[in-house]
Amino acid sequence: MSGWLGVVSRSHVELGVGLGIAQVMHGKRAGLARMKPGDWLVYYSPRTAYPDGEPLKAFTAIGRIADDDIWQADEGDFHPYRRRVDYLALEREVHLAEVSAQLELTAVPNWGYQLRRGLIPLAETDLRVIRDAASRPA
């Protein structure tokens, strides 16, 4: 079991949670193929909407990859790859500033640069910190 951090705007995360799916890296298949059933997926949303939403910098959803099935959706001119996810019912979003001192993710200089890849491995300790914070009332 592994943890993954997907970088996606809050509005897109909300759509995915509502559909029970994951979509990362602007719909590319490669990132989804790295995940295995039972892996955790945490979404970090730098903005409320893509590309010009308000800055947010928060962890906005957590779920587990449900199965091995990866499929291509048909949205007219856009054909993103997707995967089923069982999302947790969270108490709240977790703003990065609240937990950054406790995360391995933010412990290295220029840590934010890696987020440009859109999907990165997430340490088990970081997953636990974020999940615990999201489970507590604000």
N, C-alpha and C positions, 0 to 999 in steps of 0.2 A: 504494500500500500504506500502510495506517495501523495504528496501535496503539490498543488500547482497554483500559481497566481496568474490570473488572467486580467489584463488591463483593458477595461471596457467602460464607456460612459454609463452613468447611472440610468439614463433613459433606455439604453440598449439592454442593460442588465435586467431592468424591470420587465421588458418584453420577454426576455429569455426565461426568467423565473415564472412568468405567467404561462408560458408554453411548456415549461418543464424541460427546456433544452439548454445546451451550451453551444456557443458560437464564439470563436476567438480568431484573432489575427485577420480581421475583415473577411471571415468566411472561408479561409484556407483550410485544407484537410490535414496538413502536416501536424499542427499542434494537437488537434483532437486525437490523431493516431498515436501520439506519445502516451496518452492516458490509458489506464487500464480500469476495468470495473472495480469499484470499491475505492478508487483514488478520490481524494478530496480536491475540490476546486473552490478557490476563494477569489472573488472578484474585487479588484481595486479600481475605483472610479476616480480618475484625476479631475473629471469635469461632470457636470450634470447632464450635458448633451454633447454629441459629437457634431461638428468640430468646435463650435463656438459657445458652448454652454459656460455657465459660471464655474469657477474653480471649486472643487469639492474636496479632493484628497481624502477619500474614505473607503473603507472596506464595506461593500454594499450587499454581498450575498455569499453564502457558503452552501455547498452541496456535495453529493457523492455521485460519481459516474455510475450509472445504473447498469449498463451492459456493454457489449462489444460493438453494437450496431452504430455505424456512421453512415449518414445518408446525405444526399444533396437535395436541398429544397429548391423550389422553383418560384421565384418572386419576380417574374417578368424578365428583365434584363440582368437580374442578380440571382446567382445560383450558389448560395453559401452551403458549406458542409456543417452538419449539426450532429449532436449526440444527446441522448436522454440523460437528465440529471435529476436526482431526488434532492430538492433543496430543503434546508432546515428552516423552520419558522423562527426567525430571529427577533429579539426584543428591539434591536435598533442597529443602525449603521455605526461603525466605529471609525472615528476620525483618526488619521494617521498620527497626529500630534499627541493623541491620548496614549498610544502604545509604542511609539517609535523607539523610546529608550530601552524597551524590552525585546526588540526584534533583532535577529541576526541579519535580516534583510537590509536594515538601515545602518548597520554597524560599520560598513566599509565606506571609504571616501567615494564620492561620486556614485553612490548606490542607485540613484534614480536613473542613470543612463541605461541600465539593463532593462528597465521597463519598456523601452522603445521596441523591444522584441515582441511584446504583446502577450507572451506566455513564458513564464520561467518557473523552475522548480521552487517549491516553498518548503523550508525546514519544518520538521514536525513540531519543534518548540514554537515556531512562529504561528503555525496553524492553531496550536493550543491557546496561545495568548489571544489571538484574534477571536477565536470561537468563544472563549470564556468571556471576553469583553462584550461580544455581541449578545451573549445570553443574559447579561445583567441589565436591569432597567436603567434608563438614563438618569 
